[in-house]
Amino acid sequence: MAAEKYTKADWIVEADIQRLEGGKYQGVVLVTRGNGAQQSDGVQHLVNAASITPEEALDEAKALAHRILSDLRTDA
């Protein structure tokens, strides 16, 4: 389950983190399109930089999610 979930029309954007080797963290954003039971396979986006804390990684993932949301087209 994603830490943060955003929607725009039928787009779903989920922000979360993953732990990397060496104890660092990286933000991850999953973008899917669907309505109800019909949902497309997602596209994963990674934050470019690793973070020292999970909170920092999640903040970076949320920022990336918002940038992606602003670029999404809602017309068919």
DSSP file (Angstrom, degrees, kcal/mol; ACC not computed):
  #  RESIDUE AA STRUCTURE BP1 BP2  ACC     N-H-->O    O-->H-N    N-H-->O    O-->H-N    TCO  KAPPA ALPHA  PHI   PSI    X-CA   Y-CA   Z-CA
    1    1 A M              0   0    0      0, 0.0     2,-0.0     0, 0.0    13,-0.0   0.000 360.0 360.0 360.0 133.3    0.0    0.0    0.0
    2    2 A A        -     0   0    0      1,-0.1    14,-0.2    14,-0.1     3,-0.1  -0.319 360.0-133.7 -71.4 151.2    1.4    3.4   -1.0
    3    3 A A  S    S+     0   0    0     12,-0.9     2,-0.3     1,-0.2    13,-0.2   0.860  94.1  19.2 -70.7 -36.1    2.2    6.0    1.6
    4    4 A E  E     -A   15   0A   0     11,-2.0    11,-2.4     2,-0.0     2,-0.4  -0.995  69.1-166.6-136.7 141.0    0.4    8.7   -0.4
    5    5 A K  E     +A   14   0A   0     -2,-0.3     2,-0.3     9,-0.2     9,-0.2  -0.996   7.2 179.6-133.0 131.7   -2.2    8.4   -3.2
    6    6 A Y  E     -A   13   0A   0      7,-3.0     7,-3.0    -2,-0.4     2,-0.3  -0.920   7.7-159.8-127.3 152.4   -3.3   11.1   -5.5
    7    7 A T  E     +A   12   0A   0     -2,-0.3     2,-0.3     5,-0.2     5,-0.2  -0.973  13.0 179.6-133.6 151.4   -5.9   11.0   -8.4
    8    8 A K  E >  S-A   11   0A   0      3,-1.8     3,-2.6    -2,-0.3     2,-0.2  -0.872  71.9 -47.9-149.1 112.8   -6.5   13.2  -11.4
    9    9 A A  T 3  S-     0   0    0     -2,-0.3    65,-0.1     1,-0.3    -1,-0.1  -0.444 126.0 -22.1  54.8-122.6   -9.5   12.1  -13.7
   10   10 A D  T 3  S+     0   0    0     -2,-0.2    24,-2.7    64,-0.1     2,-0.3   0.235 115.6 108.1-100.8  16.0   -8.8    8.4  -14.1
   11   11 A W  E <   -AB   8  33A   0     -3,-2.6    -3,-1.8    22,-0.2     2,-0.4  -0.710  51.4-161.4 -89.0 142.3   -5.1    8.6  -13.3
   12   12 A I  E     -AB   7  32A   0     20,-3.0    20,-2.7    -2,-0.3     2,-0.5  -0.995   5.6-172.3-124.6 126.0   -3.8    7.2  -10.0
   13   13 A V  E     -AB   6  31A   0     -7,-3.0    -7,-3.0    -2,-0.4     2,-0.5  -0.977   3.4-170.0-123.3 121.2   -0.4    8.4   -8.7
   14   14 A E  E     -AB   5  30A   0     16,-2.7    16,-2.6    -2,-0.5     2,-0.4  -0.940   5.1-159.8-117.4 129.3    1.1    6.7   -5.7
   15   15 A A  E     +AB   4  29A   0    -11,-2.4   -11,-2.0    -2,-0.5   -12,-0.9  -0.891  27.7 138.5-108.2 135.5    4.2    7.9   -3.8
   16   16 A D  E     - B   0  28A   0     12,-2.8    12,-3.0    -2,-0.4     2,-0.3  -0.856  38.5-113.2-155.1-172.4    6.2    5.6   -1.6
   17   17 A I  E     - B   0  27A   0     -2,-0.3     2,-0.4    10,-0.3    10,-0.2  -0.899  12.0-155.0-131.3 160.8    9.8    4.7   -0.6
   18   18 A Q  E     - B   0  26A   0      8,-2.2     8,-2.4    -2,-0.3     2,-0.4  -0.991  22.9-121.7-133.1 146.4   12.1    1.8   -1.0
   19   19 A R  E     - B   0  25A   0     -2,-0.4     6,-0.3     6,-0.2     2,-0.2  -0.716  28.7-154.5 -86.7 133.8   15.1    1.0    1.2
   20   20 A L    >   -     0   0    0      4,-3.4     3,-1.3    -2,-0.4     4,-0.2  -0.605  30.6 -84.2-101.4 164.1   18.4    0.8   -0.7
   21   21 A E  G >  S+     0   0    0      1,-0.2     3,-0.5    -2,-0.2    -1,-0.1  -0.382 115.6  40.2 -61.1 147.2   21.6   -1.2    0.2
   22   22 A G  G 3  S-     0   0    0      1,-0.2    -1,-0.2    -3,-0.1    -3,-0.0   0.495 128.6 -79.2  87.5   3.9   23.7    0.8    2.6
   23   23 A G  G <  S+     0   0    0     -3,-1.3    -1,-0.2     1,-0.3    -2,-0.2   0.570  93.3 126.4  84.4   8.4   20.8    2.1    4.6
   24   24 A K    <   -     0   0    0     -3,-0.5    -4,-3.4    -4,-0.2     2,-0.3  -0.463  47.7-136.4 -93.8 173.0   19.6    4.9    2.3
   25   25 A Y  E     -BC  19  51A   0     26,-2.8    26,-3.7    -6,-0.3     2,-0.4  -0.908   9.5-158.9-130.5 154.5   16.1    5.4    0.9
   26   26 A Q  E     -B   18   0A   0     -8,-2.4    -8,-2.2    -2,-0.3     2,-0.2  -0.999  21.2-121.1-136.5 137.9   14.7    6.3   -2.5
   27   27 A G  E     -B   17   0A   0     22,-0.5    20,-2.5    -2,-0.4     2,-0.4  -0.529  27.9-166.2 -75.8 143.2   11.4    7.8   -3.4
   28   28 A V  E     -BD  16  46A   0    -12,-3.0   -12,-2.8    18,-0.2     2,-0.4  -0.991   6.5-166.4-132.5 137.6    9.2    5.8   -5.8
   29   29 A V  E     -BD  15  45A   0     16,-3.0    16,-3.2    -2,-0.4     2,-0.5  -0.994   3.4-162.4-127.4 129.7    6.1    6.9   -7.8
   30   30 A L  E     -BD  14  44A   0    -16,-2.6   -16,-2.7    -2,-0.4     2,-0.5  -0.947   5.2-164.2-112.0 127.5    3.7    4.5   -9.5
   31   31 A V  E     +BD  13  43A   0     12,-2.5    12,-2.4    -2,-0.5     2,-0.3  -0.953  15.5 166.5-114.8 123.7    1.4    5.9  -12.2
   32   32 A T  E     -B   12   0A   0    -20,-2.7   -20,-3.0    -2,-0.5     2,-0.4  -0.907  23.3-146.5-130.0 160.2   -1.6    3.9  -13.3
   33   33 A R  E     +B   11   0A   0     -2,-0.3     7,-3.3   -22,-0.2     2,-0.3  -0.996  42.7 107.0-128.6 130.1   -4.7    4.6  -15.3
   34   34 A G  E     -E   39   0B   0    -24,-2.7     2,-0.4    -2,-0.4     5,-0.2  -0.957  49.8-128.8 176.2 167.1   -8.0    3.0  -14.7
   35   35 A N  E >  S-E   38   0B   0      3,-1.9     3,-1.3    -2,-0.3     2,-0.3  -0.953  71.0 -42.3-138.2 117.9  -11.5    3.2  -13.3
   36   36 A G  T 3  S-     0   0    0     -2,-0.4     0, 0.0     1,-0.3     0, 0.0  -0.472 127.6  -4.4  68.4-127.9  -12.9    0.7  -10.9
   37   37 A A  T 3  S+     0   0    0     -2,-0.3     2,-0.8     1,-0.1    -1,-0.3   0.738 120.5  80.1 -73.8 -22.8  -12.0   -2.9  -11.7
   38   38 A Q  E <   +E   35   0B   0     -3,-1.3    -3,-1.9     0, 0.0     2,-0.4  -0.773  59.2 158.3 -88.5 111.8  -10.2   -1.9  -15.0
   39   39 A Q  E     -E   34   0B   0     -2,-0.8    -5,-0.3    -5,-0.2     3,-0.1  -0.999  32.8-130.7-138.2 135.0   -6.7   -0.7  -14.2
   40   40 A S        -     0   0    0     -7,-3.3     2,-0.1    -2,-0.4    -7,-0.0  -0.302  38.3 -86.9 -77.0 163.4   -3.7   -0.5  -16.5
   41   41 A D        -     0   0    0     -9,-0.1    -8,-0.2     1,-0.1    -1,-0.1  -0.436  55.8-114.3 -63.0 146.4   -0.3   -1.8  -15.7
   42   42 A G        -     0   0    0    -10,-0.1     2,-0.5    -2,-0.1   -10,-0.2  -0.410  11.7-136.3 -87.9 161.1    1.7    1.0  -13.9
   43   43 A V  E     -D   31   0A   0    -12,-2.4   -12,-2.5    -2,-0.1     2,-0.4  -0.976  22.3-144.2-113.5 126.5    4.7    2.9  -14.8
   44   44 A Q  E     -D   30   0A   0     -2,-0.5     2,-0.4   -14,-0.2   -14,-0.2  -0.756  13.7-169.9 -96.3 135.6    7.3    3.3  -12.1
   45   45 A H  E     -D   29   0A   0    -16,-3.2   -16,-3.0    -2,-0.4     2,-0.4  -0.971   8.6-152.4-120.9 138.3    9.3    6.5  -11.7
   46   46 A L  E     -D   28   0A   0     -2,-0.4   -18,-0.2   -18,-0.2     2,-0.2  -0.889  21.5-115.4-111.7 141.2   12.3    6.8   -9.3
   47   47 A V        -     0   0    0    -20,-2.5    14,-0.1    -2,-0.4    13,-0.0  -0.533  29.1-129.6 -66.7 138.9   13.6    9.9   -7.5
   48   48 A N  S    S+     0   0    0     -2,-0.2     2,-0.3   -22,-0.1    -1,-0.1   0.843  83.6  54.5 -64.1 -36.4   17.1   10.5   -8.9
   49   49 A A  S    S-     0   0    0      8,-0.0   -22,-0.5     1,-0.0     2,-0.2  -0.751  78.1-125.8-107.0 147.4   18.8   10.9   -5.5
   50   50 A A        -     0   0    0     -2,-0.3     2,-0.3   -24,-0.1   -24,-0.2  -0.586  26.7-144.5 -81.9 150.7   19.0    8.6   -2.5
   51   51 A S  B     -C   25   0A   0    -26,-3.7   -26,-2.8    -2,-0.2     6,-0.0  -0.827  14.6-136.7-117.5 156.0   18.0   10.1    0.9
   52   52 A I  S    S+     0   0    0     -2,-0.3    -1,-0.1   -28,-0.2   -26,-0.1   0.832  90.0  40.0 -78.9 -34.0   19.4    9.5    4.3
   53   53 A T  S  > S-     0   0    0      1,-0.1     4,-1.9   -28,-0.1     5,-0.1  -0.844  76.8-128.0-117.4 153.6   16.0    9.3    6.0
   54   54 A P  H  > S+     0   0    0      0, 0.0     4,-2.4     0, 0.0     5,-0.2   0.853 110.6  57.4 -64.6 -32.7   12.7    7.7    4.9
   55   55 A E  H  > S+     0   0    0      2,-0.2     4,-2.2     1,-0.2     5,-0.1   0.914 107.0  47.2 -63.8 -42.9   10.9   11.0    5.6
   56   56 A E  H  > S+     0   0    0      2,-0.2     4,-2.1     1,-0.2    -1,-0.2   0.906 111.9  50.8 -65.0 -41.7   13.2   12.8    3.2
   57   57 A A  H  X S+     0   0    0     -4,-1.9     4,-2.2     1,-0.2    -2,-0.2   0.896 110.4  49.4 -63.5 -40.2   12.7   10.1    0.5
   58   58 A L  H  X S+     0   0    0     -4,-2.4     4,-2.7     2,-0.2    -2,-0.2   0.898 108.5  52.9 -67.4 -39.7    8.9   10.3    0.9
   59   59 A D  H  X S+     0   0    0     -4,-2.2     4,-2.1     1,-0.2    -2,-0.2   0.911 110.8  47.8 -59.6 -42.0    9.0   14.1    0.6
   60   60 A E  H  X S+     0   0    0     -4,-2.1     4,-2.2     2,-0.2    -2,-0.2   0.893 111.5  50.2 -65.6 -40.1   11.0   13.7   -2.6
   61   61 A A  H  X S+     0   0    0     -4,-2.2     4,-2.6     2,-0.2    -2,-0.2   0.901 109.9  50.3 -65.4 -41.0    8.5   11.1   -3.9
   62   62 A K  H  X S+     0   0    0     -4,-2.7     4,-2.2     2,-0.2    -2,-0.2   0.900 109.9  50.6 -64.7 -40.0    5.6   13.4   -3.1
   63   63 A A  H  X S+     0   0    0     -4,-2.1     4,-1.9     2,-0.2    -2,-0.2   0.916 111.9  47.4 -63.0 -42.7    7.2   16.3   -5.0
   64   64 A L  H  X S+     0   0    0     -4,-2.2     4,-2.6     1,-0.2    -2,-0.2   0.904 109.5  54.0 -64.4 -41.4    7.8   14.0   -8.0
   65   65 A A  H  X S+     0   0    0     -4,-2.6     4,-2.7     1,-0.2    -2,-0.2   0.905 108.2  49.4 -59.5 -42.5    4.2   12.8   -7.8
   66   66 A H  H  X S+     0   0    0     -4,-2.2     4,-2.0     2,-0.2    -1,-0.2   0.884 110.4  50.3 -65.9 -38.6    2.9   16.3   -7.9
   67   67 A R  H  X S+     0   0    0     -4,-1.9     4,-1.0     2,-0.2    -2,-0.2   0.917 112.3  47.4 -64.3 -42.2    5.1   17.2  -11.0
   68   68 A I  H >X S+     0   0    0     -4,-2.6     4,-1.0     1,-0.2     3,-0.8   0.929 109.9  53.1 -64.2 -44.8    3.9   14.1  -12.7
   69   69 A L  H >< S+     0   0    0     -4,-2.7     3,-0.7     1,-0.3    -1,-0.2   0.891 105.6  53.7 -57.1 -41.3    0.2   14.9  -11.9
   70   70 A S  H 3< S+     0   0    0     -4,-2.0    -1,-0.3     1,-0.2    -2,-0.2   0.770 110.3  47.9 -66.9 -24.6    0.6   18.4  -13.3
   71   71 A D  H << S+     0   0    0     -4,-1.0    -1,-0.2    -3,-0.8    -2,-0.2   0.596  87.0 109.1 -90.1 -12.8    1.9   16.9  -16.6
   72   72 A L    <<  -     0   0    0     -4,-1.0     2,-0.4    -3,-0.7   -61,-0.0  -0.420  63.9-136.3 -71.4 137.1   -0.9   14.3  -17.0
   73   73 A R        -     0   0    0     -2,-0.1    -2,-0.1     1,-0.1    -1,-0.1  -0.756  11.9-166.0 -89.5 136.9   -3.5   14.8  -19.7
   74   74 A T        +     0   0    0     -2,-0.4     2,-0.2   -65,-0.1   -64,-0.1   0.490  58.7  94.8-103.2  -4.9   -7.0   14.1  -18.7
   75   75 A D              0   0    0      1,-0.1    -2,-0.1   -66,-0.0     0, 0.0  -0.526 360.0 360.0 -83.9 157.8   -8.6   14.0  -22.2
   76   76 A A              0   0    0     -2,-0.2    -1,-0.1     0, 0.0    -2,-0.0   0.509 360.0 360.0 -59.4 360.0   -9.1   10.7  -23.9
